Amino acid sequence: MALVSIRHLTRIFDVSKPWLNRLIERKPRALLTAVSDVSFNIEEKTVYALVGESGSGKSTIGKMLVGLLGPSEGAVEIRGTDLARETDAAKIDAVRADIQMIFQDPFASLNPRWRVRDIIVEPVAARGGDTTGLAERLLEQVGLSARDAGKFPHEFSGGQRQRICIARALASEPKLIVCDEPTSALDVSVQAQVLNLMSDLKDQFGLTYLFISHDLTVVQHMADRIGVLYLGRLVEEATPDDLFDDPKHPYTQMLLAAAPKLDGFGREVTPPTGEIPDPINPPPGCAYNPRCPLAERVCREQRPELREVRGARVACHMVE
């Protein structure tokens, strides 16, 4: 059963200069398309990973899913409820209670003036729930001590702060957690500890994750399904086995070829050619065509649609 259904999601940001500057310089409005016509489902109690280069729209999709940003077009439905268009306040509140987010920078997402106890119980206290002993119990579940509840965020290491963020996300007993690169700011050894903790908590509480990352080795072990984004467009979606054993889109093949490998000493890899296009003025047709070695005329004229190819969904004219 799909917990989250994303349909034709688009987000456009107005990055224009002020009106008077545009008038004097005779320049039009500048519109940046961060997410362009993205559709996918997240099944309940699974991990869906979004990967891609910086600026591909991963975090923007995550923020639209939790309601921090509204979509310019399309819809995000959680258990059939579209938070952007729903008018029933009680239904919106019930759906929001089932969603939490873990941010990329744990220190920036924790209030430095609050004690850890107050930070963790805030989602429950805001709804009038019972918070007695909640912070201490959650701290022990994420591998910290109950005595840490009286400390401030600056007294912890990066990995411990991220564990506090995970405890805060679990406090309201959510069904869906959006993880926006939760381990990218941590050392490799600490990354493994946090990822193992998140995997254990998923099984223990029956959680669903949207896992946003640019680290392919992480998503290979965490995800049940992976979506590859390029310039705000979903170019390939597959299971980890299919994606890593048989990547079909040229961009996915480039990402996997560029990823570090333990047995890759001395190997020669052709570096990616070209630059990422300007999202304010993307190329016509397939967004990847200026860098693609397989690009033909149709790639420069028509945007490819996602279609089923050998168990995956791929947006490429040349996939066969």
C-alpha positions as CSV (number, residue, x, y, z in Angstrom):
1,M,0.0,0.0,0.0
2,A,1.4,3.4,-0.9
3,L,1.7,5.7,2.1
4,V,2.9,8.6,-0.1
5,S,1.8,9.3,-3.6
6,I,3.6,12.1,-5.5
7,R,2.0,13.2,-8.8
8,H,3.5,15.5,-11.4
9,L,5.2,17.5,-8.6
10,T,6.8,20.8,-9.8
11,R,8.3,23.7,-7.8
12,I,9.4,27.0,-9.4
13,F,11.3,29.7,-7.5
14,D,11.2,33.3,-8.5
15,V,14.9,34.4,-8.3
16,S,14.4,37.7,-10.2
17,K,16.0,41.0,-9.2
18,P,13.7,43.6,-7.7
19,W,11.1,45.1,-10.1
20,L,12.9,48.5,-10.4
21,N,16.3,46.8,-11.1
22,R,14.7,44.7,-13.9
23,L,13.0,47.8,-15.3
24,I,16.3,49.8,-15.4
25,E,18.3,46.9,-16.8
26,R,15.5,45.7,-19.1
27,K,15.7,42.1,-17.9
28,P,12.8,39.7,-17.6
29,R,11.8,37.7,-14.5
30,A,14.1,34.8,-13.7
31,L,12.3,31.6,-12.7
32,L,14.3,28.6,-11.4
33,T,12.6,25.2,-11.8
34,A,13.9,23.2,-8.9
35,V,11.6,20.2,-9.4
36,S,10.0,19.4,-12.7
37,D,7.1,16.9,-13.2
38,V,8.2,14.3,-10.7
39,S,6.0,11.3,-9.9
40,F,6.6,8.3,-7.6
41,N,5.1,6.3,-4.7
42,I,6.5,5.4,-1.3
43,E,5.1,2.1,0.0
44,E,4.3,1.8,3.7
45,K,7.2,0.4,5.9
46,T,9.8,0.8,3.2
47,V,12.8,3.1,2.4
48,Y,12.6,5.2,-0.7
49,A,15.9,6.9,-1.6
50,L,16.4,10.0,-3.7
51,V,19.9,10.4,-5.1
52,G,21.5,12.9,-7.5
53,E,24.1,15.7,-7.7
54,S,23.8,18.8,-5.6
55,G,21.1,21.0,-6.9
56,S,19.0,18.2,-8.4
57,G,16.0,19.0,-6.3
58,K,16.2,16.2,-3.6
59,S,15.8,18.5,-0.5
60,T,13.1,20.6,-2.2
61,I,11.0,17.4,-2.7
62,G,11.5,16.5,0.9
63,K,10.4,19.9,2.1
64,M,7.3,19.8,0.0
65,L,6.5,16.4,1.3
66,V,6.5,17.6,5.0
67,G,4.7,20.8,4.1
68,L,7.6,23.3,4.5
69,L,7.2,24.3,0.9
70,G,4.1,24.3,-1.3
71,P,4.2,22.8,-4.8
72,S,3.8,25.1,-7.8
73,E,2.0,22.3,-9.6
74,G,1.1,18.7,-8.9
75,A,0.2,17.0,-5.6
76,V,1.7,15.3,-2.6
77,E,-0.8,12.9,-1.1
78,I,-0.2,11.2,2.2
79,R,-2.8,8.5,2.9
80,G,-4.9,10.1,0.2
81,T,-4.7,13.6,1.8
82,D,-3.2,16.5,-0.2
83,L,-1.9,18.9,2.5
84,A,-1.6,21.8,0.0
85,R,-5.3,21.6,-1.0
86,E,-7.1,20.0,1.9
87,T,-9.5,22.4,3.7
88,D,-10.4,20.2,6.7
89,A,-8.1,21.4,9.5
90,A,-8.6,18.3,11.7
91,K,-7.5,16.0,8.8
92,I,-4.5,18.1,8.0
93,D,-3.5,18.1,11.7
94,A,-3.8,14.3,11.8
95,V,-1.7,13.8,8.8
96,R,1.0,16.2,9.9
97,A,1.2,14.4,13.2
98,D,2.4,11.3,11.3
99,I,5.3,13.1,9.6
100,Q,8.7,14.1,11.0
101,M,12.0,15.2,9.4
102,I,15.7,14.7,10.2
103,F,17.8,17.5,8.9
104,Q,21.3,17.5,7.4
105,D,23.0,19.6,10.0
106,P,22.1,18.3,13.5
107,F,23.5,21.3,15.3
108,A,21.6,23.9,13.2
109,S,18.3,22.1,13.8
110,L,18.7,22.0,17.6
111,N,17.8,25.0,19.7
112,P,21.1,25.9,21.5
113,R,19.2,27.6,24.4
114,W,17.0,24.5,25.2
115,R,18.0,21.5,27.1
116,V,17.8,18.2,25.3
117,R,14.8,17.1,27.3
118,D,12.7,20.1,26.0
119,I,13.9,19.6,22.4
120,I,12.9,16.0,22.3
121,V,9.4,16.4,23.9
122,E,8.5,19.5,22.0
123,P,6.4,17.7,19.2
124,V,4.4,16.0,22.0
125,A,4.1,19.0,24.3
126,A,2.9,21.2,21.4
127,R,-0.2,18.9,21.1
128,G,-0.8,18.6,24.8
129,G,0.5,15.1,25.2
130,D,2.0,13.4,28.3
131,T,5.8,14.0,28.2
132,T,6.7,12.3,31.6
133,G,9.9,10.3,31.2
134,L,9.6,10.5,27.4
135,A,12.9,12.1,26.6
136,E,14.8,9.8,28.9
137,R,13.2,6.7,27.3
138,L,13.9,7.9,23.8
139,L,17.5,8.8,24.5
140,E,18.2,5.3,25.7
141,Q,16.5,3.9,22.6
142,V,18.9,5.8,20.4
143,G,22.0,4.8,22.3
144,L,22.4,7.7,24.7
145,S,22.0,8.0,28.4
146,A,18.9,9.2,30.2
147,R,21.2,11.6,32.1
148,D,21.9,13.4,28.9
149,A,18.4,14.9,29.0
150,G,19.5,17.8,31.2
151,K,22.4,18.8,28.9
152,F,22.6,21.4,26.1
153,P,23.3,20.5,22.4
154,H,26.8,22.0,22.4
155,E,27.9,19.4,24.9
156,F,27.5,16.6,22.4
157,S,29.5,15.4,19.3
158,G,28.0,15.5,15.8
159,G,26.9,11.8,15.9
160,Q,25.3,12.3,19.3
161,R,23.4,15.4,18.1
162,Q,22.1,13.4,15.2
163,R,20.9,10.7,17.6
164,I,19.1,13.5,19.5
165,C,17.4,14.6,16.3
166,I,16.3,11.0,15.7
167,A,14.9,10.8,19.2
168,R,12.9,14.1,18.6
169,A,11.6,12.6,15.3
170,L,10.4,9.5,17.1
171,A,8.7,11.4,20.0
172,S,5.4,11.9,18.2
173,E,5.3,8.3,17.0
174,P,5.3,9.2,13.3
175,K,4.6,6.9,10.4
176,L,6.9,8.7,7.9
177,I,10.3,10.3,8.5
178,V,12.0,12.4,5.8
179,C,15.8,12.0,6.2
180,D,17.6,14.9,4.4
181,E,21.2,13.6,4.1
182,P,21.2,12.7,7.9
183,T,24.8,11.4,7.8
184,S,26.6,13.6,5.4
185,A,28.1,15.8,8.1
186,L,29.4,12.9,10.1
187,D,32.6,10.8,10.1
188,V,32.4,7.5,8.2
189,S,32.5,5.3,11.4
190,V,29.8,7.5,13.0
191,Q,27.7,7.3,9.8
192,A,27.6,3.5,10.0
193,Q,26.4,3.7,13.7
194,V,23.6,6.2,12.8
195,L,22.5,4.2,9.7
196,N,22.4,1.0,11.7
197,L,20.4,2.7,14.4
198,M,17.9,4.1,11.8
199,S,17.5,0.6,10.2
200,D,16.8,-1.0,13.6
201,L,14.3,1.7,14.5
202,K,12.5,1.2,11.2
203,D,12.0,-2.5,11.9
204,Q,11.1,-1.8,15.6
205,F,8.5,0.9,15.0
206,G,7.3,0.1,11.4
207,L,8.6,3.4,10.0
208,T,8.6,4.6,6.4
209,Y,11.6,6.6,5.3
210,L,12.2,9.1,2.4
211,F,16.0,8.9,2.5
212,I,17.7,11.8,0.6
213,S,21.4,11.3,-0.1
214,H,24.2,11.7,-2.7
215,D,26.1,8.7,-1.3
216,L,25.3,5.7,-3.5
217,T,26.9,3.2,-1.1
218,V,24.5,4.3,1.7
219,V,21.4,4.0,-0.3
220,Q,22.4,0.6,-1.8
221,H,22.2,-0.9,1.7
222,M,19.3,1.3,3.1
223,A,16.8,1.6,0.3
224,D,14.0,-0.7,-1.0
225,R,13.6,1.5,-4.0
226,I,15.8,4.3,-5.5
227,G,14.9,7.3,-7.6
228,V,17.6,9.1,-9.5
229,L,17.1,12.9,-10.0
230,Y,18.8,15.1,-12.5
231,L,18.1,18.9,-12.8
232,G,14.8,18.4,-10.9
233,R,13.7,15.5,-13.1
234,L,13.3,11.8,-12.2
235,V,15.4,10.0,-14.8
236,E,15.4,6.4,-13.4
237,E,13.6,4.5,-10.6
238,A,14.5,0.9,-9.7
239,T,15.3,-1.5,-6.8
240,P,18.9,-1.3,-5.6
241,D,19.8,-4.7,-7.2
242,D,18.5,-3.6,-10.6
243,L,20.0,-0.1,-10.3
244,F,23.5,-1.2,-9.4
245,D,23.7,-4.4,-11.5
246,D,22.0,-2.9,-14.6
247,P,21.9,0.9,-14.7
248,K,19.9,1.9,-17.7
249,H,20.0,5.7,-17.9
250,P,23.3,7.3,-19.0
251,Y,23.3,9.6,-16.0
252,T,22.9,6.7,-13.6
253,Q,25.8,4.9,-15.3
254,M,27.9,8.1,-14.9
255,L,27.1,8.3,-11.2
256,L,28.0,4.7,-10.6
257,A,31.2,4.9,-12.6
258,A,32.3,8.0,-10.6
259,A,31.5,6.4,-7.2
260,P,34.6,5.3,-5.2
261,K,35.2,1.5,-5.0
262,L,37.3,-0.5,-2.6
263,D,38.9,-2.5,-5.5
264,G,39.3,0.6,-7.7
265,F,42.9,1.4,-7.1
266,G,44.6,2.1,-10.4
267,R,41.4,2.0,-12.5
268,E,40.9,4.6,-15.1
269,V,37.5,6.3,-15.3
270,T,36.5,8.7,-18.0
271,P,35.5,11.9,-16.2
272,P,32.0,13.3,-16.8
273,T,31.9,15.7,-19.7
274,G,30.2,19.1,-19.8
275,E,28.6,21.2,-17.0
276,I,25.3,20.9,-15.3
277,P,22.9,23.1,-17.3
278,D,21.5,26.3,-15.8
279,P,18.2,25.4,-14.0
280,I,16.9,28.9,-14.9
281,N,17.4,28.1,-18.6
282,P,17.3,24.3,-19.0
283,P,18.0,22.8,-22.4
284,P,15.0,21.6,-24.5
285,G,14.2,17.9,-24.6
286,C,16.1,15.7,-22.2
287,A,17.9,17.8,-19.6
288,Y,20.9,15.4,-19.8
289,N,21.4,15.7,-23.5
290,P,24.3,18.3,-23.4
291,R,26.4,15.7,-21.4
292,C,25.1,12.5,-22.8
293,P,27.3,10.4,-25.1
294,L,24.2,8.7,-26.7
295,A,22.2,11.9,-27.4
296,E,20.5,12.1,-30.8
297,R,18.3,14.7,-32.4
298,V,15.1,13.4,-30.6
299,C,16.9,13.9,-27.3
300,R,17.4,17.6,-28.0
301,E,13.8,18.1,-29.1
302,Q,11.5,15.9,-27.0
303,R,11.5,15.4,-23.2
304,P,11.4,11.6,-22.6
305,E,8.7,10.2,-20.4
306,L,9.3,7.6,-17.7
307,R,8.5,4.1,-19.0
308,E,8.9,0.6,-17.8
309,V,12.1,-1.1,-19.1
310,R,13.3,-4.4,-17.6
311,G,11.8,-3.9,-14.2
312,A,12.7,-0.2,-13.9
313,R,11.2,3.1,-14.8
314,V,13.5,5.1,-17.1
315,A,13.2,8.5,-18.9
316,C,15.5,8.0,-21.9
317,H,14.9,7.8,-25.7
318,M,18.0,5.7,-26.2
319,V,17.5,3.2,-23.3
320,E,17.2,0.2,-25.7
